Amino acid sequence: MTVRRHHRRVLIYSHDSFGLGHLRRCRAIAHSLVDADPAVSILILSGSPIIGSFDFRSRVDFVRVPGVIKLRNGEYVSLNLHINIDETLAMRSSIIRHTADIFDPDLLIVDKEPVGLRGEVRDTLDLLQRRGTALVLGLRDVMDDPEALESEWERKQAVPALEEYYDEIWVYGLPQICDPLAGLSVPQSVRERMIYTGYLRRVAGELQLTPEIAGILGSDFLLVTPGGGGDGEALIDLLLSAYEYDRAIPHSALLVFGPFMLPEQRAAFASRAARLDKVRAITFSARLESLMAQAAGVVAMGGYNTFCEILSFDKRALVIPRTAPRLEQFIRTKRAAALGLMTMLSEDEARDPSVMATALRRLAQQPPPSTRRIPGLLDGMPEVNRLSRKWLDRGRAGRFAARRRYRSWG
């Protein structure tokens, strides 16, 4: 006889081979869920090497699997262990499945990768599907250029996995801004399971003052963030070049390099920043939301989390999106700029320091995002809470019944 638990369990999987985006999104969702429901406990599975640098709410914990990193040629290697990638992935897959087996979640949320990194979640999906766990795939608003995504997902057999496993697909965005599966041949039965939640509103916690930032917080400063920093050298270089060219730019700037920027590159940038009166630099802040909430404006690359934060704190933003290895940031930023939510500069335009300096000067006159009325824009967290509660409240028998219904409709 199955004992009905009063405390509900949610497992969140984030492959985290590079950067901070997946981890920060999953952490924000986990915090929102436990804040909304005192009967929920959440475990995050992550490969991020710096997950321990973040604080977590009560009833949220994490299991870190061995890290991997993607090389420029597309191959994966073990991040720290001197073992081959196949052994690393076998370890990760075993840890993921064993954790899921013992934790026995009522709801599994998989971030972005339908079968995990190199298929490492497939065994876990099989296990939990048999048990009646609700299986949800969470997608950011933009995945990539449709042609590139089609090739990638065909190689990974991702579309069949959507059909086979997932009860719902939550898109953390709005269809009028972007359809993450645009251009893909996706069965109608899968499309019917897609739910657009709106973007995920962020909240600012208490800011921990350090000597590096204490002096700049009282000014109208620009927060400059390349996210995790692993591919943010161009943005930092462009910003520093603009301040070197025009030392009369009215706003001061706080650069947050990101933990994954190469140490030698970070040191070179810090040396340049130290020679500029209006520029300060730090390596990393686990509470970037709190810094952004206090900034007069934002200069960024346009990753998903930064985009949500710009909207959440209603910040004037200048965004210079990357175009390699994915077009994700470019697609998102171009659409947002067309809607009047932010200003976009291409890397080519911003290489001219006079153009970049002019854009920084104009930022103060730019209308904030709130002047553009888009219904449901930041409804993501309440909607994720509502959808999660729906699956958790059904119990296993109810989830099996719901799954049978949509399978018969499809």
Secondary structure, 3 states (H helix, E strand, C coil): CCCCCCCEEEEEEECCCCCCHHHHHHHHHHHHHHHHCCCEEEEEEECCCCHHHCCCCCCEEEEECCCEEECCCCCEEECCCCCCHHHHHHHHHHHHHHHHHHHCCCEEEEECCCCCHHHCCHHHHHHHHHHCCEEEEEEECCCCCHHHHHHHHHHHCHHHHHHHHCCEEEEECCCCCCCCCCCCCCCHHHHCCEEECCCCCCCCCCCCCCHHHHCCCCCCEEEEECCCCCCCHHHHHHHHHHHHHCCCCCCEEEEECCCCCCHHHHHHHHHHHHCCCCEEEECCCCCHHHHHHHCCEEEECCCHHHHHHHHHCCCCEEECCCCCCCCHHHHHHHHHHHCCCCEECCHHHHCCHHHHHHHHHHHHHCCCHHHCCCCCCCCHHHHHHHHHHHHHHHHHHHHHHHHHHHHHHC
